Amino acid sequence: NAGVMQNPRHLVRRRGQEARLRCSPMKGHSHVYWYRQLPEEGLKFMVYLQKENIIDESGMPKERFSAEFPKEGPSILRIQQVVRGDSAAYFCASSPLLEETQYFGPGTRLLVL
Amino acid sequence: AQTVTQSQPEMSVQEAETVTLSCTYDTSESDYYLFWYKQPPSRQMILVIRQEAYKQQNATENRFSVNFQKAAKSFSLKISDSQLGDAAMYFCAYKGYGNKLVFGAGTILRVKS
């Protein structure tokens, strides 16, 4: 059973460009979570999704950030008009229904020049 | 809101010795889960151990064990027979009713040979 997959692993963008981060949960997992880790800090929750539904987006910045988990395909975290402060590691985690443990992907390191 | 505090930014241990990492948390919820995750230099987040708050027995996983003191809201991690591969950043995390994980700031563990 493959683990949580994230791509790309590294992404470089210039200020003002768009960043798209993808996450494929583990097989059988219907819940996806996105977290952000700024340099030298712990992980901070961003958003929790189930298929076709955003359940909790209380950690998402109000502007430029959006997330989706369509019926088919990976979950996407989209950052529009990136700024240098968006440079961070973005982690996706997944869990099955009624399971408390979240399993993490390898992360995407975003660097904004 | 729930908070997680790791008061030790950095710890060192001699190979084959035992080390304890501290974690305290603040919550008004009665049912919750606590986790320790390990983040080696690869930055992958690896689950080390989990504890259900309703269980009085402390969780153990091979060389890793916890000391869960619910009344004191304390959740420390003990690593026995430390190995070089244990060197990493360790994060304590809380999960309550809201599904999201709340992380501490982390403790860097260095293992000396």
Interface residues (C-beta under 8 A of the other chain):
Chain A: H31 Y33 Y35 E41 G42 L43 K44 F45 Y48 I55 D56 S58 G59 A89 F91 A93 E100 T101 Q102 Y103 F104 P106 G107 R109
Chain B: Y33 F35 Y37 S42 R43 Q44 M45 I46 L47 R50 E52 F91 K95 G98 N99 K100 L101 V102 F103 G104 A105 G106
